[in-house]
Amino acid sequence: LVGLQMLRDAGATSAIVVSSPNHIRRAVADFIVAGTRVVGATTSLDQIISQLPPPPKAAQRGIYLDATRTFLLPASR
């Protein structure tokens, strides 16, 4: 995350991520995996209703794998 390095350079220890409901879980997961405290906020109330239920296990795994690849971390099985 380029933004993460910018936060660290500025001395920030946490972040607020604003994104669409479709992307907020993945964006927040990336910051969490990087060890940054984060709060996620969505941009559209219209789309949030479809995103309220937790994602299925397969989608959760995909989010985790994307985060580990982003930070070049080994994935656990």
C-alpha positions in Angstrom: 0.0 0.0 0.0 1.5 3.2 -1.1 -0.9 5.1 1.2 0.4 3.1 4.2 4.0 4.3 3.6 2.7 7.9 3.4 0.9 7.4 6.7 4.0 6.1 8.4 6.1 8.9 6.9 3.6 11.4 8.3 3.8 9.8 11.7 0.2 8.5 11.6 -0.6 5.4 13.6 -4.2 4.8 12.2 -6.3 5.4 9.1 -9.8 6.1 8.0 -10.5 4.3 4.7 -13.4 5.6 2.6 -14.5 3.4 -0.3 -17.6 1.9 -1.9 -19.3 -0.9 0.0 -18.0 -3.3 -2.7 -14.4 -2.5 -1.8 -14.4 -1.5 1.9 -13.8 -4.9 3.4 -10.8 -5.6 1.2 -9.3 -2.2 1.8 -9.8 -2.4 5.6 -8.3 -6.0 5.6 -5.2 -4.7 3.8 -4.6 -2.1 6.5 -5.2 -4.6 9.3 -2.8 -7.1 7.8 -0.2 -4.3 7.6 -0.7 -3.7 11.3 -2.4 -0.3 11.1 -5.5 0.5 13.1 -8.2 1.4 10.6 -11.8 2.5 10.5 -13.8 1.8 7.3 -16.4 4.2 5.9 -18.6 3.7 2.9 -19.4 6.2 0.2 -23.0 5.2 -0.7 -25.8 4.3 1.6 -27.8 2.9 -1.4 -25.2 0.1 -1.9 -24.5 -0.7 1.8 -27.7 -2.8 2.3 -26.4 -5.5 0.0 -23.1 -5.5 1.8 -24.3 -5.8 5.4 -24.2 -9.6 5.8 -20.8 -11.1 6.4 -19.3 -12.4 3.1 -19.3 -16.2 2.6 -16.2 -18.2 3.8 -14.9 -18.4 0.2 -15.0 -14.6 -0.1 -13.4 -14.2 3.3 -10.5 -16.4 2.2 -10.2 -14.4 -1.0 -10.0 -11.2 1.0 -7.3 -12.7 3.2 -5.3 -14.0 0.3 -5.4 -10.7 -1.5 -4.1 -9.0 1.7 -1.3 -11.5 2.2 -0.2 -11.1 -1.4 -0.3 -7.3 -1.2 2.2 -7.5 1.7 4.1 -10.5 0.5 3.2 -12.5 3.6 3.0 -16.3 3.6 -0.5 -17.6 3.4 -1.6 -20.1 6.0 -3.7 -23.1 5.2 
